[in-house]
Amino acid sequence: MTDWTVVASELESLLRLKTFPVGLQLLRKKEDLEQIRCRRPGIIATLCQLITQARTAGATVGVTESDLTPLCATVVGLRETVPEWYMLTIGEVWFKNKEDALDKYTHENWPRVPDEFEAAVVSPLAAGRIEPDMIILYGNAAQVSRIVSALQWERYEKLEFSCCGESACSDSIGKCYVTGKPAVGIPCFGERRFGHAQDDELMVALPPACIDSLIAGLKALDKAGIRYPVAFSGAQMDPLPGFPPAYREGILRDHEERKTGTDR
C-alpha cells in the first residue's frame, strides 16, 4: 500500500505548493464513513468549500448527498443528475438563453463520477486517513506546467483539458474519473467565492496510478535544471547562456547550417 504521507511530503517539496495535497475517497456505502476519522460539514456545502478546508486547514470531511448542493453531489457520484427545472434555474443566471443549461449539463459536456457511491471524504494526503481514489492539487500556472511536463517525462502523451465554465469541478474531478487521466481545471466563480480559490490558482485532479510517474518526472526535471520557481533570464539579454548545453549547441549548429546552406 502506498505511504501517502511520504507522497504528500515529496509533492509539497518538489512543487513548493502553498496548500496541502488532498485526497478524495469515494465510498459505496455511507455507513463506511463511521470507519474514517472525519467530521461532517453541518451545512449544505459546496464541494470546493470542503476541499479548501482540507488543503488549507488540514480538515478531513465526510459527506453524503444531503450534505452537498445538487451539482456538487452529482459531480462526485452521490446522485445521478439534477432535475431539469434546477438546470433551468441555473441557466437564468449564466446564459442569455436559460435553455442552454440543458445542453451544458449532459454527460458529454459535463463529465461526472458515475452515481455508484453514497459518500465521499476529502482529506489531506499527509493525514493518512483515507485510501484516495483521486489526488487534488492546487498550483499557479508555472507549477501546473511543471506537473504536466513531469507526467510527460517517462512516456510522452499530449494531455488535453477542457473548460465547461461554471461548476468547473467537472473539468477536473469529473473528467479525471471518467477518463482515468490527469485533468486540469480553471476554478470557476463559485470555487472562488465559496472555495477561496486564488486568482493565480489552477486545480489538478490526478489518478493515484500516475503519482509515481509524476514524482519521478519532477525529480528528473529538477536534475535537468528545470525547477520551480523559475530563475528568470533578462528579456533583453542574450538567451543562449540560459539554455541547457544541448539546446545551445543545437541552436548554434542550426544557424550555421542555415547560413552556409549545408542543411539542404
C-alpha positions as CSV (number, residue, x, y, z in Angstrom):
1,M,0.0,0.0,0.0
2,T,1.3,3.5,-0.9
3,D,2.5,5.6,2.0
4,W,0.5,8.8,1.2
5,T,2.3,10.7,3.9
6,V,5.6,10.3,2.1
7,V,3.9,11.1,-1.3
8,A,2.4,14.3,0.2
9,S,5.8,15.4,1.5
10,E,7.5,14.8,-1.8
11,L,4.8,16.7,-3.8
12,E,5.0,19.7,-1.5
13,S,8.8,19.8,-1.6
14,L,9.2,19.2,-5.4
15,L,6.4,21.6,-6.4
16,R,6.6,24.1,-3.5
17,L,2.9,24.1,-3.1
18,K,1.2,26.7,-1.0
19,T,-1.6,24.3,0.2
20,F,-1.7,20.7,1.1
21,P,-2.2,17.9,-1.5
22,V,-5.7,16.5,-0.9
23,G,-7.1,13.0,-1.4
24,L,-10.7,12.2,-2.4
25,Q,-12.1,8.8,-1.5
26,L,-15.5,7.6,-2.8
27,L,-17.5,5.2,-0.6
28,R,-20.2,2.9,-1.9
29,K,-22.0,2.8,1.5
30,K,-22.5,5.8,3.7
31,E,-22.0,3.6,6.7
32,D,-18.3,3.3,5.8
33,L,-17.9,6.9,7.0
34,E,-18.0,5.5,10.5
35,Q,-14.7,3.8,9.9
36,I,-12.9,7.0,9.0
37,R,-11.9,9.7,11.4
38,C,-13.7,12.7,9.9
39,R,-16.2,15.4,10.6
40,R,-19.4,16.3,8.8
41,P,-19.9,19.8,7.4
42,G,-23.1,20.6,9.3
43,I,-24.4,22.7,6.4
44,I,-25.5,22.2,2.8
45,A,-22.0,22.8,1.5
46,T,-20.2,23.2,-1.8
47,L,-17.6,20.6,-2.7
48,C,-14.9,23.3,-3.1
49,Q,-15.6,24.6,0.4
50,L,-14.7,21.1,1.8
51,I,-11.6,20.7,-0.4
52,T,-10.4,24.1,0.8
53,Q,-10.9,23.1,4.4
54,A,-8.7,20.1,3.7
55,R,-6.0,21.9,1.7
56,T,-5.6,24.9,4.0
57,A,-6.7,23.8,7.5
58,G,-5.9,20.1,7.3
59,A,-9.5,19.0,7.9
60,T,-10.9,15.6,7.0
61,V,-14.6,15.9,6.0
62,G,-17.1,13.2,5.1
63,V,-20.2,13.9,3.1
64,T,-23.3,12.2,1.8
65,E,-25.8,13.6,-0.8
66,S,-27.7,15.6,1.8
67,D,-24.5,17.5,2.8
68,L,-23.9,18.9,-0.7
69,T,-25.6,21.2,-3.2
70,P,-27.2,19.3,-6.1
71,L,-24.4,19.9,-8.7
72,C,-21.6,19.1,-6.3
73,A,-23.3,15.8,-5.2
74,T,-23.7,14.9,-8.9
75,V,-20.1,15.6,-9.8
76,V,-18.8,13.2,-7.1
77,G,-21.3,10.4,-7.9
78,L,-23.6,10.8,-5.0
79,R,-26.6,11.3,-7.3
80,E,-27.3,10.6,-10.9
81,T,-28.3,14.1,-12.1
82,V,-30.3,17.2,-11.1
83,P,-33.9,18.0,-12.2
84,E,-34.4,19.9,-15.4
85,W,-36.1,22.7,-13.5
86,Y,-32.9,23.1,-11.5
87,M,-30.8,23.3,-14.6
88,L,-33.0,26.0,-16.0
89,T,-32.8,27.9,-12.7
90,I,-29.0,27.9,-13.1
91,G,-29.4,28.8,-16.8
92,E,-31.3,32.0,-15.8
93,V,-28.1,33.3,-14.2
94,W,-25.4,32.1,-16.5
95,F,-26.9,32.1,-20.0
96,K,-28.7,34.6,-22.3
97,N,-31.0,31.7,-23.1
98,K,-31.6,29.6,-20.0
99,E,-32.3,26.5,-22.1
100,D,-28.6,26.4,-22.9
101,A,-28.2,24.8,-19.4
102,L,-29.9,21.7,-20.8
103,D,-27.2,21.4,-23.4
104,K,-24.4,22.0,-20.9
105,Y,-25.3,19.5,-18.2
106,T,-25.1,16.4,-20.4
107,H,-22.7,13.6,-19.8
108,E,-20.8,14.6,-22.9
109,N,-20.3,18.3,-21.9
110,W,-20.3,17.9,-18.1
111,P,-18.4,14.8,-17.0
112,R,-19.2,13.4,-13.6
113,V,-18.4,10.4,-11.4
114,P,-21.0,7.7,-12.0
115,D,-23.7,7.6,-9.4
116,E,-22.4,4.5,-7.7
117,F,-21.5,6.0,-4.3
118,E,-23.3,7.0,-1.2
119,A,-20.5,9.0,0.5
120,A,-17.2,10.8,-0.1
121,V,-14.3,12.0,2.0
122,V,-11.8,14.8,1.4
123,S,-8.6,14.7,3.5
124,P,-5.0,16.0,3.3
125,L,-2.9,13.2,1.9
126,A,-0.4,13.7,4.7
127,A,-3.0,12.7,7.3
128,G,-3.0,9.2,6.0
129,R,-6.7,8.7,6.9
130,I,-8.0,7.6,3.5
131,E,-7.0,5.5,0.5
132,P,-7.7,8.1,-2.2
133,D,-9.4,7.5,-5.5
134,M,-8.1,10.8,-6.7
135,I,-5.4,13.3,-5.8
136,I,-6.2,17.0,-6.0
137,L,-3.5,19.7,-6.2
138,Y,-3.8,23.5,-6.5
139,G,-1.0,25.5,-8.0
140,N,-0.2,28.5,-10.1
141,A,0.4,28.3,-13.9
142,A,4.1,27.6,-13.6
143,Q,3.6,24.8,-11.0
144,V,0.8,23.2,-13.1
145,S,3.0,23.4,-16.3
146,R,5.7,21.6,-14.3
147,I,3.2,18.9,-13.3
148,V,2.2,18.4,-17.0
149,S,5.9,18.2,-18.1
150,A,6.7,15.7,-15.3
151,L,3.8,13.5,-16.4
152,Q,5.2,13.5,-19.9
153,W,8.8,12.7,-18.9
154,E,8.7,8.9,-19.0
155,R,6.3,8.4,-21.8
156,Y,5.1,11.4,-23.8
157,E,1.4,11.9,-24.2
158,K,-0.4,15.0,-25.3
159,L,-2.8,15.9,-22.5
160,E,-6.0,17.7,-23.4
161,F,-8.1,19.7,-21.0
162,S,-11.5,21.4,-21.2
163,C,-13.5,24.2,-19.7
164,C,-17.2,23.9,-19.1
165,G,-17.4,27.4,-17.5
166,E,-19.3,27.5,-14.1
167,S,-19.3,24.3,-12.0
168,A,-15.8,23.6,-13.3
169,C,-15.0,20.8,-10.8
170,S,-16.5,18.7,-13.6
171,D,-13.4,19.6,-15.7
172,S,-11.1,18.3,-13.1
173,I,-12.7,15.8,-10.8
174,G,-15.4,14.6,-13.2
175,K,-13.1,14.3,-16.2
176,C,-10.2,12.7,-14.3
177,Y,-12.6,9.9,-13.0
178,V,-14.2,9.3,-16.4
179,T,-11.0,9.3,-18.5
180,G,-8.6,7.9,-15.9
181,K,-6.2,10.6,-16.9
182,P,-4.9,13.8,-15.2
183,A,-7.2,16.8,-15.7
184,V,-6.6,20.5,-15.2
185,G,-9.5,22.8,-14.3
186,I,-9.8,26.6,-14.3
187,P,-11.6,27.4,-11.0
188,C,-15.0,28.9,-11.6
189,F,-16.8,31.8,-9.9
190,G,-18.3,29.5,-7.3
191,E,-15.0,28.0,-6.4
192,R,-13.5,31.4,-6.0
193,R,-16.5,32.8,-4.0
194,F,-17.0,29.8,-1.7
195,G,-13.9,27.7,-2.1
196,H,-11.5,30.7,-1.9
197,A,-9.5,29.6,-5.0
198,Q,-7.0,32.4,-5.6
199,D,-6.6,34.5,-8.7
200,D,-3.4,32.6,-9.7
201,E,-4.6,29.1,-8.9
202,L,-5.5,26.2,-11.2
203,M,-6.8,22.8,-10.0
204,V,-5.3,19.5,-11.0
205,A,-7.0,16.1,-10.4
206,L,-4.8,13.1,-10.7
207,P,-5.5,9.3,-10.7
208,P,-3.4,7.7,-8.0
209,A,-1.8,5.4,-10.5
210,C,0.1,8.3,-12.1
211,I,1.7,9.6,-8.9
212,D,4.9,7.5,-9.1
213,S,5.5,8.7,-12.6
214,L,4.8,12.3,-11.6
215,I,7.3,12.3,-8.8
216,A,9.9,10.5,-10.9
217,G,9.4,13.1,-13.7
218,L,9.6,16.0,-11.2
219,K,12.9,14.7,-9.9
220,A,14.2,14.2,-13.4
221,L,13.3,17.8,-14.4
222,D,15.0,19.1,-11.2
223,K,18.2,17.2,-12.2
224,A,18.0,18.8,-15.7
225,G,17.7,22.3,-14.1
226,I,14.0,22.8,-14.8
227,R,12.9,23.8,-11.3
228,Y,10.3,26.0,-9.6
229,P,10.4,28.9,-9.0
230,V,11.8,29.6,-12.5
231,A,15.1,31.6,-12.5
232,F,14.5,34.5,-14.9
233,S,16.8,35.5,-17.7
234,G,16.6,39.1,-18.8
235,A,14.1,39.9,-21.6
236,Q,16.9,41.9,-23.5
237,M,19.8,39.6,-22.7
238,D,21.4,37.0,-25.0
239,P,19.3,33.9,-24.2
240,L,21.8,31.3,-25.3
241,P,23.7,31.1,-22.0
242,G,20.4,30.4,-20.3
243,F,19.7,27.3,-22.4
244,P,20.9,23.8,-21.5
245,P,24.2,23.0,-23.3
246,A,22.5,20.6,-25.8
247,Y,19.9,23.3,-26.7
248,R,22.6,25.9,-27.1
249,E,24.8,23.7,-29.3
250,G,21.8,22.8,-31.4
251,I,20.7,26.4,-32.0
252,L,24.3,27.4,-33.0
253,R,24.6,24.4,-35.3
254,D,21.2,25.1,-36.9
255,H,22.1,28.8,-37.5
256,E,25.4,27.9,-39.0
257,E,23.9,25.3,-41.3
258,R,21.2,27.7,-42.4
259,K,23.7,30.4,-43.1
260,T,26.0,28.1,-45.1
261,G,23.2,26.2,-46.8
262,T,24.6,22.8,-45.5
263,D,21.2,21.9,-44.1
264,R,19.8,21.2,-47.6
